[in-house]
């Protein structure tokens, strides 16, 4: 009997090729898309969980409460480390300080030819690290031990890094490296590579004590008021101390050490390691990206909706097809088949179709897998099939079989034998058209939800990309440099050589661009007051040409005079307004002192507010000042004509002036675009899945029109005999779908508004959700429905009315 079921199932698939192709296409596209989403979710949710004791490990975070609201910083003040060890002896603490974009030089020969040395730029993964770090995070040591990191000028590197630098990691021990052409390090250990799903990419670990020897270059600051996101502390709690109790004790710790020294209220709390990858409040991951839980929830919801849409298609087409199989069912019942056997037969046929769909879905996902990196931050070599994805496919297959097969099976097995044999099965016999209408409404509601999401996401990202940042980001070439004494000594020579090029408008050395990921904050004093201000200021350093190069506009005053140290400062409007100064002119001549040991410097100018970070964040209070020791990058404003040629000339000048460094120039606007990488990826996800939803919706609509055309064959014939035109017949079918789309719009609109307004809250600067967005989505749905319905309706309208009237 089973053999007969499979034989009949196969014959039905072959006989009804159009329906089979539509069913398999819809299901395979839906399942394939969901499989790729699952691969993304599986990878993102696995972050940091490879540590056996990850549920005991925490990251210490600083919350700053001021008049301006609440800010979070992943960093902790440097002196807090030893104080924590004194007050919490039962807790394991370990600190690290990250160094982004460091150059690591591998000397070749005797080191006399610096231009011939091998140079490597490391954007992430370079840390000054305590040996205690490896008491908390267990690591496989291929050579050496953690105690090495208690000695100055020692470095431990990963296996992959050692292979990259020396060819064979086994030969790395005892070799020398130069960090930023400033620090000579001895390779004293090699560890196994960190997994891809780690937020702490351990590549180069320099002893923590070495950091203290270069305070100006790497930002070592022993003041409690200074806070850098680069300096972070991890800890492991003992079994006798819960996170809740530890957080309570941290409140007293903060009051004891910090509140007396800083009027900005700080609160420290322990962030679970499992949350490190997803806590966008804190941000600044040590790795390459963060992912918000909201984004993952959105992807999960999209996957579920796509599967539902594909299942709805199957139901629509299967029930439409069941009318034509009524005689088969009637004969089987007369010959003794039970309802249970008929249900098993239909479920078997459904299983066969879905099995084909799953196989095709895996093949499609395999083809699309190399492009997955364009919509998510996943490794290029990520695996498609593993234990998790295979289990997902099995669960999905069972779920889709139940969703898609149960209703058609119940419908067909419920046919009365006499009515079935006499071909008397009608729409009323199988539940009528209302259920199919409800399913199509659900489909179009989902499709419109994704269309609205696409329109909003694209408009917001266009707004972000075209927003006025308060400075000129175009045609600004940024060249990361270094602040060792040799490099600083060549700074002026290089600048004068570059400025001789007629294509160069201006040039400045600075710590960072106006908009950057820098959040270097400090307490400060204003107008010779002995009390520090109740909110922090954020620091940027630049030479006197900083304002001209970036096109910053002054609300009052002017820039400062050329200087190697802080003698004068420029502030932004946000800072003076927070100080209670409403007119920019009134701030000129007032003084500011950074930290407790700084000098009083007069304010020479107030610049109009510019976007200090991404458009997710509000403008921060900024102090800009000269300090040569921190001017680690060059910015060159160049003419847009002959752009590539000018860049090549500047690169040659750089390489001849700084032969010991690798050139790593980039354009500022490209770097700013990287701020919104995930948002742009999400916008692309919406586009792709809106297209998939539309595709599946069209298939569902085609199924319903097919069903209605079969049921209304005689009606169409009678109308044509009575004079109805093809247009009248098409309108007959189409007007119902316009009503269905209107209903689906009413359902989708509030859901879309709720979802997308929540997403827009991530941006301090955002578009407004206007009626036009929703009307455009509805118009798109109507146009798509007309195109889909039109083909089948015209085909039904063109049938010879005599043939229609003879139809049973």
N, C-alpha and C positions, 0 to 999 in steps of 0.2 A: 504493500500500500504506500509506503514511504517513497518507493521508486516511482509509483504512479503520480504522487503529489509533485515530486521534483520534475517529472516529465511534463505534467500539465503546466506547472509554474514556468518552465522554460519556454513552452509553446506560447503561453500568454505574453511573456516578455517579447518574444520574436514577433508574434502576431500584431501586437500593439506597439510598434516601434516608436511612434511619436511620443506616446505617453511614457514609455519606458525611458526614452532618452531624456525627457523633461524631468522625470523623477530622479533618475540617476545623476543628471547634471546638477539639479538643485541640491540634492543630498551631498554629493561629492564636494561641491564648492563650499557648502556650509560646514561640513565636517573637516575639510582641509583647512579652512580658515580658523576654525576652533582649535584644531591641532596646533597650528602655529602660535595662537594666543596662549595655549597651554604651555608650549615650550618656553615662551617669554615668562609666564607666571612662575613656572617651575624654577627657572634660573634665578629670577629676582628674589623669590621667597627663600631661596637656599643660602642667601648671603650670610656669611659669618657663622653658619651653623655647623661647619666642619670642625670647629673647636669642640672637643669633647665636653668641656665644662662651660660652654657658652652661656648657659643659664645662670652662672655664678659671676660672670664678668660684666663689669659696668664701665661706662665712660663718664667722667666727671664733667658736668656742664655748668656754665655760669649764666644765670638769669639776672639781667640788669633792669631795675625798676626806677624810672625817673619821671619827670613831668611829661616827658614825651611819650610815655607808655612803657611797654615791656619789650625788651630785646633779648635775644639769646645768642650766646657765643660758645662755640665748642672748646675755647681755650680757657686756661686757668692761669692766674698770675704766677710768675716763677717762684717767689718765696713761699707760696702756698704749699708746695711739695713737701718741704721739710717740716712745716708746721703740721701738715696732715699726718706725717709719720710719727710725730711726737704725740699728737692727741688721739690717734687711732692705731696703736701699735699692733692690734690684732688683725688689721687689714693690710693686704698686699697692695702696694702702690707702685706704679711705673710710669715714668714720663718720657715723652719724645717731643722733639721739635722738628717740624718738617721744613725742608728747603726745596721750594718749587723751582724748576727750570735750571738746576745746577748743571755746570759742565764738569764732566769727569774726563780727565786726560790720562791716557796710558802712555808713559814715556817710551820712546823707541830709541834704542842704542844708549848712548851715554847722556841723553837728554839735552845736548847742546843745540840741536836743531828742533826748536819748538814747533816750527811750521810743519815738520814731518811727523810729529806725534799724532797718535790716534785720539780723536776727540769725540765725545758722546754727550749729547744733551739729554738730560733726564727730567721730563716735565713733572713726574710724580715718582714716589718710591724712595726718595732720599731723606733719611732721618738721622738726627742726632738722638741716640737712644741709650737708655739706661740698661744695664745687664738684667735688672729686675723684670724687665719686660718679658723675658723668656721664662720667668717663674709663673707668669700668668698665662701667656700664650705658648703652648707646647709646640716645639719646632724640631724637625729632624736635622741634626748637625752632621754634615758630611765631613767636616774637618773643623777642629778648634772647639772651644767652649765659650759659654756666655761670659765667663770671667774676663775675657779679653777686653770687653767693652768698659771695664773699670779703669783702663789705662788710656792716657792721652794719645791722639794721633793713630788710633787703631780703627780698622774698618772690617766689617763682615759683609760679604756680598752673597747674593743668591746664586744658585747653580747656573741658571740661564744667563745672568749678568756676567758671571765669571767666564762662561763659554764665549759670550759675545766679546769680552775684552781680551781674552788670552787664548782663545781657540779650544783649550781643554781646561775644564775647571780644576783638574787635579794639579795643574801647574801654577795655579793662582797664588797659593800660600807663599808668603814672603815677598811678593811683588809689591811695587809701589804704585800709588795712584795720586793724582793731584786734583783737588776739588776746587773749582773756580780759580785755578792758578794761584791759589792762596794757601791752601792747606795740603801738606804732603802727608799721605796716609799709607800705612802698611797693612796689606791684606793679611789678616790673621785668622780668618774663619770663613767657611762656606756652608750655607744652609740650603735645604731643599726649597724649591720654588713655592711661593704662595699660590693657592688656588685662584682661579679666575673670579670666583665669587667671594672675594675678600675685600673689605673696605680699607685694609691696611696692606698695600702691595709692597711687601718687604723685598727691596732690591739692593739698597745700599744703606747699611747701618753704621754710622760713625759714632764713636764713643761720645757719650753725653758730656763728659768733662772737656772734650775738645771744643764744644760749642761755647763754653764759658771763656775760652781764650780769644774769641773773636766777637766781642759783644756788638761792635758797630756794624759789622758786615751781616751778621745773622740775627740781630735783634735781641741779644741777651740783655734783659733789663730786670734788676732786682727790686724795682719799686712795686709795691702792692697796687698802686693806681694804674699801672700799665697792664694792658690786657691784649694779647695777640692770639688769634685763632690758630696760629702755627704751633703754639705750645699746649699740648694736650696731655691729660693724665688718665690712665686706665687703672682699674682696681679689681680685686677679687675679694668678695665678702666671705667670711667664714660662715659655717653652718649655723653658728650661734647668733648671728646678726642679720636681721632681715633688712631689706631695702627701705621699708617704711621707717624703721627705727634709725637707720643710718641717715636718712634724709632729715629726720627731726634733729639728730645730733649735729648735722651740718649747719643748721640754722644758728645754733649757739657758736659753732666754730667761726662762721662768717661774721657774726656780731663781735666776737672776741678780737679778730685780727684785721678785719677790713672796714667795718662801719666807722671805726674811729679815724681811719685814714682817708676815707672816700665818702663823700656825701651822697653819691649815687648808691642807692641800696642794691646790694648784690645778694643773690641767693644761689647757693650751689645745690645741685641734686644729681643723683646717680641715674644715668640713662642706660637701660639694659642694652647689652651688645646686640641683641636681636632687633632692637629698634633703631640702631645706628644708621642703617641703610635707608630708613623710611621717614625719619624725623626732619621734615623740611623746615620746621621752626628754627632748628639749630644750624642746619646746612653745613657747608664747608667740609665735605667728606675728604678724607686723606687719599681716597682712590679717585676714580674718574667720573663718578656720577652718583646722585641720589635718586630715589624713585619714591614718589608719594604713594601712600596706600590708596588715596583717591583715584590715582591713575590706574592702579591694579584693579580696583573695584570696577572702574569704568570698562576696562578690557574684559573682565569676567562677565559683566552685564551684557556687553556686546556679543560675547560668545554664546551666552544662553539665548539671547534674542534671535541670533542667526540660526541656531539649532531649531528653535520653535518655528521660525518661518519656514525652514526646509521641511519640517514635519507637517505643518499646515498644508503645504503644497501636496505632499504625498496623500493626505487625507482627501483633499479636494479632488485630485485626479483619480484616486482609487474609487471613491464613491461615484464619480461620474462614469467610470468604466464599469462599475458593478451592474448598472442598468443593462448593459449589453451582455452581461454574463448570467442574466436571470434564468435563461433556459437551462444552462449547465447546472446551476444550483438546484433547479426544480427536478431535473432528471436524477441528480445524485440523491436527493431526498427520497424520491420515489423508489430508487434502488436500495434504500436502507441506510444512507449516510446519516449519522447523528449530527446534531448541532455542534457538538464538541469536535467531531472530525472535520467539519467545514471550517470551524475557527482555526483548527490546527493547520488546515490547508492554506488559508489566507495568511496566517502568521508565517508559515513556511515560505510562501511567495514573497512576503514582505522581507523576511530575513535574507532571501537570496538577492533581492534588489539592493538591500542595504549593505550586504557583504560586498557586492560589486562596487557600490558607492564608496565604501571604506577603503578598498584596495586602490580605487582611482584617486581618492582623497589623499592617501599616503603618497602616491606618485606625484600628485600636484604639489603637495607640501614639500616634497623632496626637491622639486624643481625651483620652488619659490624660496627655499631655505637660505641660499646665499644672499638674497636680497633682504632678509629679515633685519639685518643690521641697520637698514635705512629707517626702520620704524621703531627700533628698540636698541638699547645699549647692551647687546649680547655679543659674545665672541664669534669670530668668523667661522671657527671650526666647531660650533655647538652641534651636538648630536640630535638627530630627529627622533630616533627610536631608542628608548631605554626602558627600564622596568616601569617607570612612572608613566611614560607616554603610551606604552602598550596597555597598561591598566586603564588609562584614560580612554583609549579607543574601545576597549571592551565594555566599559561602563557606558560610554556614549552610544555604542551600538545597541546595547540592551535597552537603554532609555529611548532611543529613536524607534526601535522596533515596537516598544510598548506604546509610545506616543502616536506613531504612524499606523500601526497595524490593528490595534484593538478595536477602534470604532468601525473601520471598513469590515473587519471580521464579524463583528456583532450585526452589522447591517445585512451583509450577505447571508449569514447563517440564519437570519430571521425571516427570509423570504418564505411565503406560503407556496407549497409545491404547485398547486393548481394555477394560481395567479402567475407564477414564474414561468410555467410551461406555456401558458397562453399569452405570454409577453405583456402582462397587465401591470408590470411593476412601473410605478411612476415616482415622481419626486416625493409625493406624500408618503409612499411606501418606505422610503429610506430617510425619513426625517425632514424632507423638503429642503428648499433652498435656504431658509433662514440661517441654518447652522453654517453653511458655506459662506453666506454673507458675513456672519459674525467673524469667521476665521479670516476673511479677506480684510475686514475692518481692522482686525488685530495686526495683520501683516502690514497694512499701509500706515497704521499708527507707529509701528516700529520703524518703518522706512522713513517716515516724516521726522521721527525723533532723531534719526541719524543724519538726515538731510539738514535739519535745523542745527544740529551739533556741528556739522561741517561748515555751514555758512558762518556761524558765530566764531568758530576756531580760526577759520581763514581770515575773517574780518579783523579779529583781534590781533593776529600775527602780522597782518598788513599794517595795522595801526602801530604796532610795536616797531616794526621795521622802518616805518616812515615817520615816527614820532620825532619832534624837535627835542633833542637831548640837552640843549642849552650850550652846545659847543659844536665845532665842525669836525666830524669824524671821517670825512671823505678825503682820500688821497693822503692819509697820514701813515707813513711807514714807521713802524715801531721796531727797534732793534734791541732786544734784551742784552744787557751788558753786565759788568761786574764791578765791584767796589773795592778791589784790592788797590794798594798804593800805586802800583805800576799803571793800572788801567785809568785810575783817576788822574794820574799825571799826564796821560795822553789825551784827556778829554777835550781840552781847549784846541789842541792841534787838529784833532779829527773834526771838530766842529767848524773851524775856519776853512778846512779843505772842502768840506761838504757845501758850505755856504758860497764858495766860489762858483759852484755849478749854477748857471742861469736858470735852470729848471727848478731849483730849490727856492721856496718862498721864505721858509723859516726853519729853525731847528732848536730843540730844547732837550736838555737832560733832566730826567725826573725819576721819582720812585715808581710812579704808575700814571696811567692816563686818568682823565677826569672821571670816566666811567670804567670801573674795574671791579674785581672781586675782593679788593683790599678793604678790610674793616679794622684797620689799626686805630684803636681808640685810646684815649687817655683822659684823666681828669685834668682840669685846668683852672686857672685863676684869671679874674677879669678886673681891669682898671685899678691895679695896685691893691686889691682887696686881699686880706689874709685868709679868707674862707674860700675854699674851692666851690665851683659851681655845681648845682644839683644834677646836672646832666653831663655826659661825656662829650668830648669833641673827637672828630675823626681827622686823621692827619694825612696830608699829602705834601711831598717835598718836590720842588722843582726850581730850576734856575730862573733868572729874570725874564727869559723868553718863553716861559711856560704859557703865559696868557695869550701871547701873539700866535704861537704855534697851534694851539687848540682853539683859537677864536673865542675865548671867553670874553664876555662883555661886562664892563664895569657899571655898577649902579651909582658908585661914587668913588672918588679918589683914583688911585693908579696902582700899578705894580710896585714891587719893592726894588731896591737897588741891587746890583750884582753883589753876591757875598758867598762865602764858603760856609758860613754858620748862620744860625737864626739871630738876626738883628732887627728885621721887620717882618710883618706877616700880612697876608691878605685873607679875608674871611668871606663866607657866602651869606646871602640874605637870611637863610634859615637860622644861622647861628645868632645874628644880631637880633632877629625877631624873638627868638627864645630868651634872649637876655633882656627883653623889654624895650629894645631900641627900635622904634618904628621907622625913622628916617635914616637912610644909609649914611647921609652926610654927618649925622651926629656920632657915628662910630669912629670916624677918622680921627686919629690921634690918641684914641683910647689904647690901653695896653693889655697884652695877654701873656700869660706865662704857662707853658706846658709842663705839667707834672710839678712835683715839689721842688726839684732842683734846677729848673730851667731859669732862663733870663727873662726879664720883662722886655717885651718887644712891642713897639707901637704898630697899630693898624694903619697901613698906608692906603688900602683900598678895600672895597666891598664888591665882589662879583655877583652878577645875577645868578640865581639858582640854576644849577645844571644837575642832570641825573647822575648821582654819585655811584650808584650800582645799577642793577637791572631795573626795569619798570615794574617789577614785583614789589620793590621797596620804595618807601617814601624818601625824599631828599634828606640827607643827614647834615647836621651842623659840621662845617668843614673849616679847618685852618690850613692854609697853604703857606709854606715857608721855604727858604733856601737852607739846605744842609748837604754839602757836597758828599759826605760819607754815605748818604742814602740814595744818591742819584744813579740808579742801577740800569736805566734804559734810556736810549736815545729815541726821540720822535722827530721825524723829518716831514715837513709839509711840502709837498711837491706839486708841480703843475700836472694837470691831467693829460696833456699832450705828451707823447713819447714816454709814457709811464714806465713800460717795461725796460726801455733803454736806460732811463734815469736810475731805476732800481739796480740794474746791473753795474752801473758806474759807482753807485754808493756802496754796493757789496764789495767791489774791488778795493775801494778806499778802506773799508772796514778790515778786510782781510790783510791788507798791507800794513795798516796801523796796529791791528791787534792779531798778529799771526798766531798767538798762543790760544786764541779763542775761535770757536766755530761760529759762523754766521747763522743767525736764526731769525731773520726779519719776517714780519707779517704786517698786513694792513689792519688798521684799527677797526674798521667797519666789519671785517671778517671775524675779528676776535669778539666784538660785541654781539655778533650774530650767534656765537657759540653760547651766550648766556641763555638763549631760548631754544637750545637743541631739543630738549624734551617736549616743549610746547609745540615746536614745529613737527616733531615726530608724531605727537598726538593728533595734530591737525591732519597729517598724512594718513594716520590710522582711520580717522573719521571719513576722509575721502574714499579710502579703499573699501571700508565696510559699508558706507552709504551706497557705493556702487554695487556691492554684493547684495545688499538689502533690496535695492531697486531691481536687480536681476532676478532675485528669488521672488519678489513681489509680482513681477511681470509673469513669471511662470505660474504663480498662484492665480493671478487674474485670468490667464489663459485657460487654466483648469476650470475655473468657475464659468467662464463664457462657453467653454466646450460642453459643460454639464447643462447649462441653460439652453444651448442650441439644440442639444438632443431632446430635451424635455419640451421645447416649444417649436418643434419642427412643423407640426400641423398648423399652429397659430401663425407662423410666418407665412405658410402657404395660403391660408385664408386671407391674411392681410394683403398679400400680393395680388390675389384674385380680385379683391375689392378695391385695388388701385394704389396700394402703398408703394412708394418708391424705395430705391435702395437706401437713400438718405433717411427715410422714415424708419426703416428696419434697423439701420445702424443706430439711430437715435433711441430706438426702443431698448436696445441692449445697453447703450452708453449711459442713459440718464440715471439708471439705477446705480451705476458705479460712481457717478458724480455725488450722489447722496451718500454712498458708502465712504467716499474719500472725505466728504465734509464731516461725517461722524468721526472718522479716524483722526481728522485734524483737531476736532474738539477734545479728543482724548489725549493726543500727543502734545498739544500746545502747552498745557500747564506742567506736564512732566518735563518737557524740554526746557521751559523757562526755569524751573526749579534746578535742574541739573546744570545748565549752562551759566546761570547767575551764580551758582556756587563755585563753578570753575573760574569764573571771572574775578571772584574775590581774591584769588591768588595774586592779582595784579593791583598795585596801588594806582596805576593809570590804566584805564580800560574803556572799551566802547560801551554804549548804551544798548540795551536790548529793545529795539524798536519794533513796531508792528510790521515794518517792511520785511524783516527777517522771516517772520512767520508766514506772511503772505507769499513770499517768494518760494518757500517750501511747499505751500499748498498748490501754487501755480505749477511748480515742477511736477508734483504728484499727478495733477490733472492731465498735464501734457503727456506724461509717461503712460497713464491709464488710457488715454485716447489712442495713442500709438499701439498699445497692446490689444485693446478691445477691437480697434478698427479692423484689423486683419481678419479676425475670426467672424466679426459681425458682417463684414462685406461678403465673406465667403458664404455665410448662411443666407444672406439676402439674395445672392445670385443663383441659388439653387432653383431649379425648375419647380414652379408651384405644383404642377401635376405630381411630380415625384414626392414633394412634401406631403400632399394630401393623401397619397397612398401609404405613407409611412405609418407603421403601427408602433 
